[in-house]
């Protein structure tokens, strides 16, 4: 499988957001880049899900597989992170040939430290993670932040997690509604959008004081 930059505008459409004194860059691909730590965060990639659907007879375009990998490699090429942290559900189900693609990505970007925060779909054999040079953790603390897959109560750190696949409802002209993924930052925790295709989304309630950023194919838009 060849990797390419799918979006020639990868350097545009981002928004920078200050959280707990740390500057984060939110990208339309659904990633966060923690600038001072040179740390790239993605969540709920669900690699292997499209292949799983196709194997079970669902008419999912094979191009969706390539798009996921192209977006990930484009982000790594662009940001050149020291660490890439997956906030759970890296691979959707049992082993299939997409795991070999992940191994290729790992080999290509061998200088990047890979960390997986274990999610409910992360059921592959431990030796596969080890072979791909990926470190598996239940949670991870970095500075004022604690990363997890499921929501986590923490009195000492701000929690950033995945799992929810958050979305908001936008109303356009003509009163039509459109549901789009979003980044959500509340008082005590933040939720990342799902990175992978065909993951589904869930509308989240927004309260006064929350910070919400809609994710469109070309830009991140601040809503509150």
N, C-alpha and C positions, 0 to 999 in steps of 0.2 A: 504494500500500500504506500502510495506517495503522499507526502504532506505538503500543503501549500497554504499561503495566507489567503483565506476566503474573503476577507474584507479589506479592500484597499484603504478604507478609512479607519483602520484600527486605532490610529492615534487621535481620532476625534470622537466626539459624542460622550466623553467621560465627564464625571463630576468629582471634584475633591470635597471630602467631608471630614471635619475634625471631630474625633470621638475620643473622649478622655485624654485630651492633649495630644493625640496621635493623628497624623494626617493619612487618610485613606483615599485611594482613587477607585471609584466605582465605574466598572466598564460595562458597555452594552451586552457583552457576551455573558454577563452574570458573575463576573469575578470581582474580587477586591484585591488591590495591591497596597500593602502596608509599606509606605515609602521609606521610613527610617530603618525598618528591619529588612528591606528588600525581600519581602515575603508575599507570595501569591496565594490567594485563597480561592478555592472553588468548592461547590457543594453539590451533592446529589447528581453526579455525572451519569450514573446508571449505564455505564458502558456495558455492552452486551445485550441491552434490552431490545434494540431494533433487530439484531440477529435472532434473538429469542422469539420475537413476534413473527418474523419471517419463517423461521423453522416450524412454527405452529400454524402456518397457513394464512397469516394476516398479510394483507397487501400493503406493506410498508415500503416506501421507496428505498432502495439500497443506498442512494445518495445521502440519506440521513446519517448513515454510518460514517461516511467520509467527512461529512460536515462537522460532526462532533470532534473528530480527531484533528481536523484542520484548525478549528477554533482553539483547541487546547494548545497545539504546537505554535500557532500564531501568537498567543499570549506569552508563552515562554520565550519565544524569539524576541518579542517586543520588550518585555520587562526584564529579562535576564535575571530571574530571582535567585537568591541563595537557597530559599526553601519554597517548596510547593506543598501546601497543606490541603488535603481533601477532607471536607467535613462530613464524611460518611456516605454510604451507598455508592462507593466507587464503581462496583460491578453489580449488575442487576440480579443475577441468579447463578446457576451452575456454570461451570466452565464451558466456554465456546471459543471459536477462533478469534474473537475480538480481544481475548486476553493476550494472544500472541502479538497483536498490534500494540497493546499497552507495553509489553516487554520491549518492543522496538522503540517506543517513545522513551522508555526508561534508559535504554542503551544509548540512544541518540543524545539525551540530555543528562549524561551520567554525572555531570558536575553539580546538578541541582539535587539537594536533599529532598526526598519524598517522604511525606508523613501522612498516614491515613488515620483519621479519628473514626473508630469502628462504628458502623451503622447497622441497622437491622438486616440489610441485604448483603452485608459483607460476610459471606459464608464459604468462601473459597478456602482450600487447604493452606495452612500456614506456610508451607514450603514455596508456594507460588508467589506470595508476597515477598518472601525472603529472596527468591530468585530475581524478582523485579527490583530489588534494592529499596523496598518500601517498608518503613518502620510503622508498626501498628500500635496505636495508643487508644485508651478509653477516653481520656480528655487531655488537653494540653494547655499549659499556662505560658503566656508570653507577655511580659510587662503587665499592664493593667487589664489584660484580656484573658479570658479562658474560653477555649474552643471545645465544642462538643457536637454530637450529631443531634441528639434529643435536647429539648430545653433543660436547663440546669439551674438550680437555685444556688447562688453564690453570694455570700455577704462581703467578700473581699475583692472580687473581680467582676468585670462586665462580661457577660456571656454572649458569644456569637455562635449560633448554631444553624443547622439546616433542617431537614426532615419535613418541614411544613409545606414547602413549595409555595411561598406566599404570592398573592396576587391582589390587585385592586381593580375596581370597576371604573372605567372612564366613560364619560358621556360626551358624545360628539354632537355636531350639528344635526338637526333632525331628530334629536332625542334617541339616537341609536346608542346602545351600550357596547363597550368592548372590554373584555377582561384581559389584563396584561400582567406579567410577572413583576415583582417589585423587590427592592431592598427595604427592609423595615428596621428602624432603630427606635426602641422604646426607652423608658427610663433605666431599666436594669438589664435589658437583653436586646440583641439584634438578630434578625433572621435573614439568611441569604436565599436568593432565588435558586431554583434548580438549574443546573448547567445543561443537563442532557435533554435530548429531544423526547417527545412522547412521554413526559413524566406526569402531566396533569398539574393543576394548580388549585389553591384554596384561597378564597377571599378572606382577608384578615380584618378584624375590627381596628379602626384607627381612632385613637384618643387624642385629646388636646395635649400638645407638647410633643407628640410623636413626630419622627422624621421619616418620611416615606418618599421613595424614589422609584418612579415607574421605569420599566425596562422595555425599550422598543428595539427593533432590529438595528437601528442606527444610532441611538442615543439613550442616555439616562436623563430623566426629567424629574426635577424636584417638585413634589406635590404639596408637601407640608413640612 
